Amino acid sequence: IIQGDKEELNHKLYELYSTKVMRINKKAKANNSDIIDYVKIMYGLNVNAVMISYVRKDKGIQKKCPDSRMVDQENVNRKRNETHYKAIIETMEHFNMI
């Protein structure tokens, strides 16, 4: 890639991200996809709904009534990634969820 093209691509990418962040900030409530997008844009990390669900459960945030079909199981072998955990916490604080 030619240097000028790379700078132009970076500028266009920044504009897209800025527009996305502005749209997310205007929403009253953030959903999982908004949190995933915000963490990707602001921290450059890829998080998923399972991580967000873990943080919600850890912080006592109930998104909706529990489904009776769901069995409450603890993933003993799974260790949380502190970087992702902190990014999700900061994002939830940004959206005034906690």
SULVEN-V925052 format. One record per backbone hydrogen bond with DSSP energy under -0.5 kcal/mol. NH is the residue of the N-H (numbers start at 1). CO is the residue of the C=O. E is the energy in kcal/mol with one decimal. If there is no record, write none. Layout:
nh->[NH,NH]
co->[CO,CO]
e->[E,E]
This chain:
nh->[6,7,8,9,10,11,12,13,14,15,16,17,18,19,20,21,22,23,24,25,26,27,27,35,36,37,38,39,40,41,42,43,44,44,45,47,52,53,54,55,56,57,58,59,60,60,61,62,63,70,72,73,76,82,85,86,87,88,89,90,91,92,93,94,95,96,97,98]
co->[2,3,4,5,6,7,8,9,10,11,12,13,14,15,16,17,18,19,20,21,22,23,24,31,32,33,34,35,36,37,38,39,39,40,39,45,48,49,50,51,52,53,54,55,56,57,56,60,61,67,70,71,74,80,81,82,83,84,85,86,87,88,89,90,91,93,92,92]
e->[-2.3,-2.2,-2.1,-2.6,-2.4,-2.2,-2.4,-2.6,-2.4,-2.3,-2.3,-2.6,-2.8,-2.3,-2.3,-2.7,-2.3,-2.2,-2.4,-2.5,-1.1,-0.6,-1.2,-2.2,-2.8,-2.4,-2.7,-2.6,-2.1,-2.5,-3.1,-2.2,-0.8,-0.8,-1.2,-0.7,-1.9,-2.6,-2.2,-2.1,-2.6,-2.5,-2.6,-2.4,-0.7,-0.6,-2.9,-0.7,-0.7,-1.4,-0.5,-1.0,-1.3,-0.7,-2.8,-2.6,-2.0,-2.5,-2.4,-2.7,-2.0,-2.6,-2.3,-2.0,-1.9,-1.4,-3.1,-0.7]
